């Protein structure tokens, strides 16, 4: 074989190799090309030709999402109503009111009728206690010595409407100003209040002064139960106990759980009347 024939055969071989390489490259490109299967995007990559789901990456590269999702947490019922109106999802959504967790949750893409929604587009309002109500609730039925009770009433007298505020403040001031006193007896008055009598030792001498403190049977509280909510009236019964010349004071709120239920029920009724959505009592779940 001449050199010219060898060169021709080599060139022909190289051409075939180039064709095979081109075919392999095209096949590899076709294999690695992203594929759209029913809205999901897949890419085959080495090693071992594993599949990678790049649906989220493709969606994030778009100007807008393919569908709405996520949960918005709102601070009052008015904001919840405004957001629900903006979503315009009355035909496909429900609103769930859960008295146990004090939450109202709107699920805009719910499973309603024949629609199998994803249930992941939501707005939620949680009724949070105000600091003043939380303080009265935390100290409910807690016995206090005379100084602690007096300071508590003075610090929170703004939550007690007249005339109860002045009466309780007078009681607290009298108790706080009377040091070294010994309470001796109690007497029920005709108006239902109680009178405590006491003896105060003066300057550690034998002389003593006597006095009486009129204790109201109960008193009213006027405060907001929930943040950004309206005022609410509660009743508290004032209690005390004599022991060894000392006295312990405490108060008992009259069924505070009922007041919480009533206040939350007011929110639920407002949402039911103003939102236009179907409101269900219960937890929204996942």
Helices and strands as residue ranges (DSSP letters): H 3-32, E 35-37, E 40-45, E 50-53, H 55-60, E 70-74, H 77-87, E 94-98, E 103-107, E 121-126, H 131-138, H 146-155, G 157-159, H 164-177, E 181-188, E 194-201, E 208-215, E 218-224, E 231-243, E 246-253, H 256-275, E 278-281
